[in-house]
Amino acid sequence: MCGIVGYTGTRAAASKLLDGLAKLEYRGYDSAGIAVIESDGLAIVRRRGKVAELAHTASHFDLLGTCGIGHTRWATHGRPSEANAHPHASCAGDIAVVHNGIIENYAELREELESRGHTFRSETDTEVIAHLVEEAYASVVAAGGSLKRDTHGLAEAVRVASVRLVGSYGLAVTSVHEPGVIVVTRRDMPIIVGTAADGSYVASDAIAVIGATRDVVYLDDGQIACLTPDAIAFFDNHGREIELATTHIAWDMDVAEKGGYPDFMLKEIHEQPRVIRDTLAGRLVGGRLEIDELDMTSEELNLIDRVYVIACGTSYHAGLIAREMIEGWARIPTEVEVASEFRYRNPIITPTTLVVAVSQSGETADTLAAIRDARIKGARVFGITNVLGSPVARESDGVIYTKANKEIAVASTKSFLGQVVSLTLLALLLAQAKGKLRMNQIRLIFRELADTAEQVERILSDMSTIEEAARACVDATSALFVGRGMGAAIAREGALKLKEISYLHAEAYPAGEMKHGPIALIDEGFPVIAIATQSPVYDKVVSNLQESRARGALVVVIATEGDEAIREHADHVIYIPKVRDTLSAITASVPLQLLARSIAVMRGCDVDQPRNLAKSVTVE
């Protein structure tokens, strides 16, 4: 969702901030703004809309200051508007704040601050922070107290103010009274800081600073960083100076460039064979499956008697696929829960329960809250995420990284496939620990899993049939995705992709449910997209296709190469290579991604930044 950048150094801050905000556009936002400390005070420029519009407006100002903060906002409290855009300022206009997250007690804080004479200029929860820091700063300076002698109290003021906040926040604060200083802190929101030859940087996402530095520090909850042009000092939530470890970012800047593709989504779809190979690299050692990052012995894994997979959106669909494999191979009862529901329904958890938290960004608010609840109740928690050092990774007992590298398009493709591959590895590992599969079976499945990379490449080499099917569906107003067994889980992901980026309504149902309601939707030309690959339930799916065609449906089928008989029951057939049913989600998902993208492009939609959506959902 929202994005934070900050810079203090020897160069003009405005260009640094605008460049960083442009790199954060993939996260989704509705407005943007910057605040720069100038010789005559704090200059704040904000705009509703794109960063390019903000840059155009900023170009009309003579912004020469070398210290500033910036933000892209996705509206929570208050409609999208220039007044509600960040940064927000104190009454005197001498302190500026940017904020990711939600302040849950903002209403009572606002009432309290207004009673003491503070004037509010926005509808946001964030603005209360600026006024709290303003009050705290006055008190700290009056008392002569400071975290660091040369900061004159801003860092201490931020620490004092943050104690009053209930909710989640990543904060960056600057003041005209301490030129060249940026103070940051966080609770449940990601914040990183780093130094370079030309100054110090802060961001909510490493992509915003990767061009300047690859060595960054990830703050934990309650920690405070005080940035100056030549150094960063760190403090705990009691104001004591501490040292924090530095993380080196290995991925390259070219992941943020389209590389000749018309959009990031298509580029990332084509990167999926590499993701499969990278995620599997080094996992089969001496004929045995090894995932050392999970930090559990085979004996401990053997004790697991219940698995919960918790996730949201696309990651939830990866969990549905995982359930088929964990129960089928390891014979462990497995439930897949939407993270926002899991934390409120008091699930049965014991010390032998394994909770698998799946999140592309590693910062999904509902998933993080569910992790914490699960750990309090005694479960072991494994994280599956794409982001090194993310909150999900740090708060889990062990983690599998999907090796997808940065994903820019809002609709997840390569991260989803990385999750499915990672969950497949986990299912095999549990089966190995439980002794439910023989070692030669595990090695065979692993080799077949590795082969899916080449199979995806084959699918990507010829997209003509997908384009034909897309043209047939482009004028529809709704679509139905169906499948059975593994195909039912794949159908859910296909429907989500279509609605996310094309704004065409789509639903997914187990094919056996057709006669229990969905078949009433079908009339002449209504698109039904079916996963009818070779599987134990193939004949059942074919029967459902016959029912659909008899009512005039336009049937598009994902089928296994060599299945010529399926043509009798479909208007368009998209073939994929033959693979065992349990691995079919990997290959069958790719044409569905491409189908959704093609329809969206034909409908004139922005496939990288669909409306109303954010890449990282960091609030409930």
ZIKA-V691835 format. One record per residue. N is the residue number from 1. SS is DSSP state (H for helix, E for strand, C for the rest). PHI is phi in radians with two decimals (999 if undefined). Layout:
n/ss/phi
N/SS/PHI
N/SS/PHI
//
This chain:
n/ss/phi
1/C/999
2/C/-1.07
3/E/-2.29
4/E/-2.11
5/E/-2.38
6/E/-2.72
7/E/-2.58
8/E/-2.46
9/E/-3.09
10/C/-1.84
11/C/-1.94
12/C/-1.08
13/H/-1.27
14/H/-0.98
15/H/-1.15
16/H/-1.10
17/H/-1.16
18/H/-1.12
19/H/-1.12
20/H/-1.13
21/H/-1.13
22/H/-1.08
23/H/-1.24
24/C/-1.67
25/H/-1.05
26/H/-1.06
27/H/-1.31
28/C/1.60
29/C/-2.96
30/C/-2.17
31/E/-2.75
32/E/-2.65
33/E/-2.89
34/E/-2.38
35/E/-2.29
36/E/-2.21
37/E/-1.41
38/E/-1.84
39/C/-1.11
40/C/-1.84
41/E/2.35
42/E/-1.64
43/E/-1.75
44/E/-2.05
45/E/-2.18
46/E/-2.39
47/E/-2.56
48/E/-1.36
49/C/1.86
50/C/-1.37
51/H/-1.06
52/H/-1.04
53/H/-1.19
54/H/-1.09
55/H/-1.08
56/H/-1.11
57/H/-1.13
58/H/-1.11
59/C/-1.14
60/C/-1.50
61/C/-1.91
62/C/-1.58
63/C/-1.59
64/C/-1.97
65/C/-1.08
66/C/-1.91
67/E/-2.43
68/E/-2.96
69/E/-2.32
70/E/-2.47
71/E/-2.78
72/E/-1.94
73/E/-1.95
74/C/-2.06
75/C/-1.02
76/C/-2.13
77/C/-1.74
78/C/1.65
79/C/-1.18
80/C/-1.10
81/C/-2.86
82/C/-1.13
83/C/-1.14
84/C/-1.56
85/C/-1.19
86/C/-1.57
87/C/-1.32
88/E/-1.91
89/E/-2.05
90/C/-1.27
91/C/-0.99
92/C/-1.38
93/C/1.22
94/C/-1.85
95/E/-2.27
96/E/-2.12
97/E/-2.34
98/E/-2.10
99/E/-2.62
100/E/-1.84
101/E/2.06
102/E/-2.39
103/E/-1.66
104/C/-1.28
105/C/-1.78
106/H/-1.12
107/H/-1.10
108/H/-1.23
109/H/-1.15
110/H/-1.10
111/H/-1.06
112/H/-1.12
113/H/-1.20
114/H/-1.12
115/H/-1.16
116/C/-1.73
117/C/1.73
118/C/-1.32
119/C/-1.87
120/C/-1.78
121/C/-2.00
122/C/-2.42
123/C/-1.72
124/C/-1.45
125/C/-1.32
126/C/-1.09
127/H/-1.08
128/H/-1.08
129/H/-1.14
130/H/-1.02
131/H/-1.27
132/H/-1.12
133/H/-1.12
134/H/-1.02
135/H/-1.15
136/H/-1.11
137/H/-1.11
138/H/-1.07
139/H/-1.20
140/H/-1.14
141/H/-1.13
142/H/-1.08
143/H/-1.48
144/C/1.32
145/C/-1.66
146/C/-2.80
147/C/-1.22
148/C/-2.50
149/H/-0.92
150/H/-1.53
151/H/-1.80
152/C/1.03
153/C/1.93
154/H/-1.09
155/H/-1.10
156/H/-1.16
157/H/-1.11
158/H/-1.12
159/H/-1.07
160/H/-1.13
161/H/-1.14
162/H/-1.15
163/H/-1.08
164/C/-1.39
165/C/-1.53
166/C/-1.93
167/E/2.31
168/E/-2.12
169/E/-2.81
170/E/-2.12
171/E/-2.13
172/E/-2.33
173/E/-2.30
174/E/-2.43
175/E/-2.54
176/H/-1.19
177/H/-1.34
178/H/-2.34
179/C/-1.00
180/C/1.54
181/C/-1.97
182/E/-2.19
183/E/-1.95
184/E/-2.28
185/E/-2.71
186/E/-2.74
187/E/-2.58
188/E/1.17
189/C/-2.12
190/C/-1.25
191/C/-2.47
192/E/-2.20
193/E/-2.36
194/E/-2.86
195/E/-1.98
196/E/-2.44
197/C/-1.09
198/C/-1.77
199/E/2.58
200/E/-2.02
201/E/-2.26
202/E/-2.36
203/E/-2.78
204/C/-1.55
205/C/-2.62
206/H/-1.06
207/H/-1.06
208/H/-1.30
209/C/-2.12
210/C/-1.05
211/C/-1.26
212/C/-1.78
213/C/-2.66
214/C/-1.90
215/E/-1.86
216/E/-2.27
217/E/-2.07
218/E/-1.61
219/C/-1.33
220/C/-1.72
221/C/-0.95
222/C/1.49
223/C/-1.34
224/E/-2.17
225/E/-2.10
226/E/-2.00
227/E/-1.68
228/E/-2.21
229/C/-1.01
230/C/-2.03
231/E/-2.89
232/E/-2.27
233/E/-1.89
234/E/-2.08
235/E/-2.41
236/C/-1.50
237/C/-1.30
238/C/-1.81
239/C/1.58
240/C/-1.54
241/E/-1.21
242/E/-2.37
243/C/-1.98
244/C/-2.18
245/C/-1.32
246/C/-1.74
247/E/-1.93
248/E/-1.64
249/C/-1.56
250/C/-1.64
251/C/-1.29
252/C/-1.59
253/H/-1.14
254/H/-1.17
255/H/-1.19
256/H/-1.67
257/C/-2.09
258/C/-1.32
259/C/1.04
260/C/1.61
261/C/-1.46
262/C/-1.21
263/C/-2.68
264/H/-1.13
265/H/-1.05
266/H/-1.15
267/H/-1.02
268/H/-1.27
269/H/-1.09
270/H/-1.27
271/C/-1.46
272/H/-1.13
273/H/-1.03
274/H/-1.14
275/H/-1.08
276/H/-1.04
277/H/-1.11
278/H/-1.17
279/H/-1.19
280/H/-1.53
281/C/-1.02
282/C/1.34
283/C/-1.53
284/E/-1.86
285/E/-2.11
286/C/1.05
287/C/1.45
288/E/-2.04
289/E/-1.39
290/C/-2.35
291/C/-2.32
292/H/-1.07
293/H/-1.11
294/H/-1.36
295/C/0.96
296/C/-2.34
297/C/-1.32
298/H/-1.05
299/H/-1.13
300/H/-1.19
301/H/-1.11
302/H/-1.14
303/C/-1.41
304/C/-1.10
305/C/-2.14
306/E/-2.72
307/E/-2.21
308/E/-1.97
309/E/-1.84
310/E/-2.02
311/E/-2.98
312/C/-2.33
313/H/1.00
314/H/-0.99
315/H/-1.10
316/H/-1.09
317/H/-1.16
318/H/-1.06
319/H/-1.14
320/H/-1.08
321/H/-1.16
322/H/-1.09
323/H/-1.01
324/H/-1.01
325/H/-1.39
326/H/-1.13
327/H/-1.23
328/H/-1.25
329/H/-1.64
330/H/-1.64
331/C/1.03
332/C/-1.90
333/C/-0.98
334/E/-2.32
335/E/-2.07
336/E/-1.97
337/E/-2.14
338/E/-1.17
339/H/-1.00
340/H/-1.17
341/H/-1.59
342/H/-0.95
343/C/-1.24
344/C/-1.86
345/C/-1.96
346/C/0.94
347/C/-1.17
348/C/-1.38
349/C/-2.29
350/C/-2.26
351/C/-1.08
352/C/-1.76
353/E/-1.60
354/E/-1.92
355/E/-1.88
356/E/-1.89
357/E/-1.74
358/E/-1.98
359/E/-2.68
360/C/-1.03
361/C/-1.40
362/C/1.35
363/C/-2.33
364/C/-1.08
365/H/-1.03
366/H/-1.11
367/H/-1.18
368/H/-1.09
369/H/-1.10
370/H/-1.16
371/H/-1.01
372/H/-1.11
373/H/-1.10
374/H/-1.11
375/H/-1.21
376/H/-1.05
377/C/-1.47
378/C/1.76
379/C/-1.35
380/E/-1.45
381/E/-2.14
382/E/-1.88
383/E/-1.82
384/E/-2.21
385/E/-2.59
386/C/-1.81
387/C/-2.07
388/C/-1.06
389/C/1.33
390/C/-1.23
391/H/-0.99
392/H/-1.07
393/H/-1.12
394/H/-1.25
395/H/-1.68
396/C/-1.68
397/C/-1.26
398/E/-2.70
399/E/-2.58
400/E/-1.97
401/E/-1.54
402/C/-1.41
403/C/1.06
404/C/-1.47
405/C/1.06
406/C/-1.13
407/C/-1.92
408/C/-1.62
409/C/-1.04
410/C/-1.10
411/C/-1.30
412/C/-1.31
413/C/-2.20
414/H/-1.18
415/H/-1.17
416/H/-1.04
417/H/-1.13
418/H/-1.08
419/H/-1.12
420/H/-1.08
421/H/-1.13
422/H/-1.11
423/H/-1.19
424/H/-1.11
425/H/-1.06
426/H/-1.10
427/H/-1.07
428/H/-1.16
429/H/-1.10
430/H/-1.14
431/H/-1.13
432/H/-1.14
433/H/-1.17
434/H/-1.43
435/C/1.26
436/C/-1.47
437/C/-2.12
438/C/-1.29
439/H/-1.10
440/H/-1.19
441/H/-1.19
442/H/-1.11
443/H/-1.13
444/H/-1.14
445/H/-1.09
446/H/-1.06
447/H/-1.11
448/H/-1.15
449/H/-1.10
450/H/-1.10
451/H/-1.16
452/H/-1.12
453/H/-1.07
454/H/-1.18
455/H/-1.15
456/H/-1.13
457/H/-1.04
458/H/-1.12
459/H/-1.08
460/H/-1.27
461/H/-1.29
462/C/-2.54
463/C/-1.88
464/H/-1.10
465/H/-1.18
466/H/-1.18
467/H/-1.09
468/H/-1.10
469/H/-1.12
470/H/-1.10
471/H/-1.07
472/H/-1.24
473/H/-1.77
474/C/-1.09
475/C/-1.64
476/C/-1.22
477/C/-1.92
478/E/-2.78
479/E/-2.61
480/E/-2.13
481/E/-1.88
482/E/-2.37
483/E/-3.06
484/C/-2.23
485/C/1.06
486/H/-1.05
487/H/-1.09
488/H/-1.17
489/H/-1.18
490/H/-1.12
491/H/-1.06
492/H/-1.06
493/H/-1.18
494/H/-1.08
495/H/-1.15
496/H/-1.10
497/H/-1.05
498/H/-1.12
499/H/-1.23
500/H/-1.05
501/H/-1.90
502/H/-1.87
503/C/1.10
504/C/-1.60
505/E/-1.06
506/E/-2.54
507/E/-2.21
508/E/-2.16
509/E/-2.43
510/E/-1.02
511/H/-1.01
512/H/-1.17
513/H/-1.56
514/H/-0.91
515/H/-1.33
516/H/-1.74
517/C/2.50
518/H/-1.04
519/H/-1.11
520/H/-1.16
521/H/-1.33
522/C/-1.39
523/C/-2.46
524/C/-1.04
525/C/1.45
526/C/-1.22
527/E/-1.25
528/E/-2.09
529/E/-1.84
530/E/-2.07
531/E/-1.70
532/E/-2.22
533/C/-1.35
534/C/-1.11
535/C/-2.83
536/C/-1.10
537/C/-1.92
538/H/-0.94
539/H/-1.07
540/H/-1.15
541/H/-1.11
542/H/-1.02
543/H/-1.06
544/H/-1.17
545/H/-1.15
546/H/-1.08
547/H/-1.10
548/H/-1.20
549/H/-1.15
550/H/-1.10
551/C/-1.85
552/C/1.59
553/C/-1.13
554/E/-1.56
555/E/-1.78
556/E/-1.97
557/E/-2.13
558/E/-1.62
559/E/-2.28
560/E/-1.46
561/C/-0.88
562/C/1.69
563/C/-1.49
564/C/-1.34
565/H/-1.11
566/H/-1.16
567/H/-1.07
568/H/-1.15
569/H/-2.00
570/C/-2.46
571/C/-1.51
572/E/-2.43
573/E/-2.09
574/E/-1.95
575/E/-1.57
576/E/-2.25
577/C/-1.07
578/C/-1.24
579/C/-2.63
580/C/-1.06
581/H/-1.00
582/H/-1.16
583/H/-1.81
584/H/-1.18
585/H/-1.06
586/H/-1.17
587/H/-1.36
588/H/-1.24
589/H/-1.23
590/H/-1.11
591/H/-1.09
592/H/-1.21
593/H/-1.08
594/H/-1.17
595/H/-1.10
596/H/-1.08
597/H/-1.12
598/H/-1.09
599/H/-1.09
600/H/-1.10
601/H/-1.09
602/H/-1.12
603/C/-1.55
604/C/1.36
605/C/-1.61
606/C/-1.45
607/C/-1.27
608/C/-1.44
609/C/-2.28
610/C/-1.10
611/C/-1.09
612/C/1.18
613/C/-1.87
614/C/-2.21
615/C/-1.20
616/C/-2.17
617/C/-1.65
618/C/-1.77
619/C/-2.30
620/C/-1.22
//
